[in-house]
């Protein structure tokens, strides 16, 4: 939803965007608390991501872009979202392939549990 903000703003759907974004953040934090609270690994990146989203919105609302760069904020939104998509792609692939390597072992054969 965040990556769609410049288009939703142009269409006049900022109120709907704001309500859905608040619901998403609340739901994300609730799911995080239930799922990852014991591990504690992901809290800092999630909070940094939400703060980055907030900072972009505050900047976009309070600072006028220079006349020679009228699309500055849509470009910043796109860069921020692209960085997130690429980062999540790499992290989730690392988790997936790490789990596969752990399951199959280094030799390529499935590990058998011995009692």
N, C-alpha and C positions, 0 to 999 in steps of 0.2 A: 504494500500500500504506500509506503514511504516513497518508493521510486516513482510512483504515479502522481505525486503531489503537484508538480508544475502543470500537468494536464488537468487535474481536478480543480486547481485554482483558476485556470483559464475558463473552465466550464461553470465556475461558481459553486462548486461542491465542497467548499472548505469546512463548513459546519459538519457535514456528513463524514468527511475525512477525519476531522478532529475527534468525533465521537468513536469512530471505529479504531482509530489509533490508540485512544485511551483504553478502550476495551482490550485491544491487543496487548498493550503493555501490562495491564493488570493480569490478564490471563497468562502471559508469559512468565511473570514473576510468581504466580501461583503454581504453575507447572514446574518451574525451576525449583521452588521450595520443596515440592513433593518428590521430584526426581533426582535432583543433583545436590540437595542440601548436605548430604553426608560427605560427598566428594569435595565440594567447595572449589572446584577447578574453574568453573565457567562464570562465576559471579562477576569478576573484574571485567572480562571482555564484554559481558552483557551490559553492565552498567556503563562502560565506556561507549558502547554503541548507542545506547539510549541518550547519553549526554551529547554525543555527536549529532544525533537527530535533533535534539532540543536546541543545540547551538546553531545549527543551520536554519531552523525555523525562526529563532530569535533574530539572527542576522538578516534573514530575508525580510522580516517584518519591520526591522528598525533602521536598516541602512539602505539607502538608494544606490543602485549600481551606477557606475560611471556611464556617461552618455556613449562613450565608444565601446562599452561592453554591456549592452542591454540584457543579454542572456547569461549574465554571470551566475546568478543563483540557480537556474535550471542546470547549468553545466556543473556547478559544485554538487548539486543533488545527484547528478548522473555519475560523477567521479566517486562520490561517497558510496553510492549503491553498487557500482561496479567493483570497487575494492572489497565490499562485503561479500558480494557474490563469488568473486575469485577466492577470497579467503575461506569461505565456507566450503567451496568446492575442494580446495586443497585439504582442509582439515577433515572433512567427511570422507574423502578418498583415503587419507592416511589412517583414519579409524577403521574403515572397511578393509583395507589391505593389511593393516596390522592384525586385525582379528583373523583374517584368512591365513596369514603366516603363522600366527599362534596356533590355529586349528590344524594346519597341515604340517607344521614343523619346518625346519630349514631344508630337509632333504627332499621335500616334495611328496613324502608319503604321509598318510594320515597317522597321527599318533594314536596308539592304543594304550588305554589305561591298564596297568597291571596291579593286581591286588596283592 
